[in-house]
């Protein structure tokens, strides 16, 4: 029972991390694409 719950918790954490990473990458690419006046070191 506890092992099954732990496996579910691990899967939940992995899903949250991947979701946050994809959201961060989307925000980063949006900032690069639609803000040409952004500093060069952000490109």
PyMOL commands that place a pseudoatom at each C-alpha (Angstrom):
pseudoatom trace, name=CA, resn=UNK, resi=1, chain=A, elem=C, hetatm=0, pos=[0.000, 0.000, 0.000]
pseudoatom trace, name=CA, resn=UNK, resi=2, chain=A, elem=C, hetatm=0, pos=[2.687, 2.472, 1.004]
pseudoatom trace, name=CA, resn=UNK, resi=3, chain=A, elem=C, hetatm=0, pos=[4.884, 1.494, -1.936]
pseudoatom trace, name=CA, resn=UNK, resi=4, chain=A, elem=C, hetatm=0, pos=[2.014, 2.135, -4.351]
pseudoatom trace, name=CA, resn=UNK, resi=5, chain=A, elem=C, hetatm=0, pos=[1.401, 5.547, -2.779]
pseudoatom trace, name=CA, resn=UNK, resi=6, chain=A, elem=C, hetatm=0, pos=[5.106, 6.363, -2.997]
pseudoatom trace, name=CA, resn=UNK, resi=7, chain=A, elem=C, hetatm=0, pos=[5.190, 5.412, -6.690]
pseudoatom trace, name=CA, resn=UNK, resi=8, chain=A, elem=C, hetatm=0, pos=[2.162, 7.653, -7.301]
pseudoatom trace, name=CA, resn=UNK, resi=9, chain=A, elem=C, hetatm=0, pos=[3.852, 10.524, -5.446]
pseudoatom trace, name=CA, resn=UNK, resi=10, chain=A, elem=C, hetatm=0, pos=[7.019, 10.121, -7.532]
pseudoatom trace, name=CA, resn=UNK, resi=11, chain=A, elem=C, hetatm=0, pos=[5.002, 10.154, -10.758]
pseudoatom trace, name=CA, resn=UNK, resi=12, chain=A, elem=C, hetatm=0, pos=[3.146, 13.268, -9.579]
pseudoatom trace, name=CA, resn=UNK, resi=13, chain=A, elem=C, hetatm=0, pos=[6.408, 15.079, -8.794]
pseudoatom trace, name=CA, resn=UNK, resi=14, chain=A, elem=C, hetatm=0, pos=[7.889, 14.131, -12.175]
pseudoatom trace, name=CA, resn=UNK, resi=15, chain=A, elem=C, hetatm=0, pos=[4.763, 15.362, -13.954]
pseudoatom trace, name=CA, resn=UNK, resi=16, chain=A, elem=C, hetatm=0, pos=[4.866, 18.674, -12.075]
pseudoatom trace, name=CA, resn=UNK, resi=17, chain=A, elem=C, hetatm=0, pos=[8.563, 19.162, -12.864]
pseudoatom trace, name=CA, resn=UNK, resi=18, chain=A, elem=C, hetatm=0, pos=[8.082, 18.435, -16.567]
pseudoatom trace, name=CA, resn=UNK, resi=19, chain=A, elem=C, hetatm=0, pos=[5.070, 20.769, -16.680]
pseudoatom trace, name=CA, resn=UNK, resi=20, chain=A, elem=C, hetatm=0, pos=[7.031, 23.576, -15.015]
pseudoatom trace, name=CA, resn=UNK, resi=21, chain=A, elem=C, hetatm=0, pos=[9.977, 22.991, -17.359]
pseudoatom trace, name=CA, resn=UNK, resi=22, chain=A, elem=C, hetatm=0, pos=[7.790, 23.157, -20.468]
pseudoatom trace, name=CA, resn=UNK, resi=23, chain=A, elem=C, hetatm=0, pos=[6.054, 26.296, -19.184]
pseudoatom trace, name=CA, resn=UNK, resi=24, chain=A, elem=C, hetatm=0, pos=[9.426, 27.909, -18.451]
pseudoatom trace, name=CA, resn=UNK, resi=25, chain=A, elem=C, hetatm=0, pos=[10.745, 27.019, -21.903]
pseudoatom trace, name=CA, resn=UNK, resi=26, chain=A, elem=C, hetatm=0, pos=[7.610, 28.444, -23.513]
pseudoatom trace, name=CA, resn=UNK, resi=27, chain=A, elem=C, hetatm=0, pos=[7.950, 31.707, -21.581]
pseudoatom trace, name=CA, resn=UNK, resi=28, chain=A, elem=C, hetatm=0, pos=[11.654, 31.902, -22.455]
pseudoatom trace, name=CA, resn=UNK, resi=29, chain=A, elem=C, hetatm=0, pos=[11.059, 31.344, -26.176]
pseudoatom trace, name=CA, resn=UNK, resi=30, chain=A, elem=C, hetatm=0, pos=[8.168, 33.841, -26.121]
pseudoatom trace, name=CA, resn=UNK, resi=31, chain=A, elem=C, hetatm=0, pos=[10.425, 36.491, -24.559]
pseudoatom trace, name=CA, resn=UNK, resi=32, chain=A, elem=C, hetatm=0, pos=[13.084, 35.851, -27.218]
pseudoatom trace, name=CA, resn=UNK, resi=33, chain=A, elem=C, hetatm=0, pos=[10.654, 35.806, -30.142]
pseudoatom trace, name=CA, resn=UNK, resi=34, chain=A, elem=C, hetatm=0, pos=[8.356, 38.721, -29.332]
pseudoatom trace, name=CA, resn=UNK, resi=35, chain=A, elem=C, hetatm=0, pos=[10.704, 41.144, -27.549]
pseudoatom trace, name=CA, resn=UNK, resi=36, chain=A, elem=C, hetatm=0, pos=[13.401, 42.219, -30.026]
pseudoatom trace, name=CA, resn=UNK, resi=37, chain=A, elem=C, hetatm=0, pos=[14.483, 45.025, -27.679]
pseudoatom trace, name=CA, resn=UNK, resi=38, chain=A, elem=C, hetatm=0, pos=[15.488, 42.487, -25.026]
pseudoatom trace, name=CA, resn=UNK, resi=39, chain=A, elem=C, hetatm=0, pos=[19.182, 42.409, -24.045]
pseudoatom trace, name=CA, resn=UNK, resi=40, chain=A, elem=C, hetatm=0, pos=[21.421, 40.329, -26.295]
pseudoatom trace, name=CA, resn=UNK, resi=41, chain=A, elem=C, hetatm=0, pos=[22.503, 38.014, -23.455]
pseudoatom trace, name=CA, resn=UNK, resi=42, chain=A, elem=C, hetatm=0, pos=[18.930, 36.690, -23.224]
pseudoatom trace, name=CA, resn=UNK, resi=43, chain=A, elem=C, hetatm=0, pos=[19.067, 35.403, -26.792]
for i in range(1, 43): cmd.bond("trace and resi %d" % i, "trace and resi %d" % (i + 1))
show_as sticks, trace
zoom trace
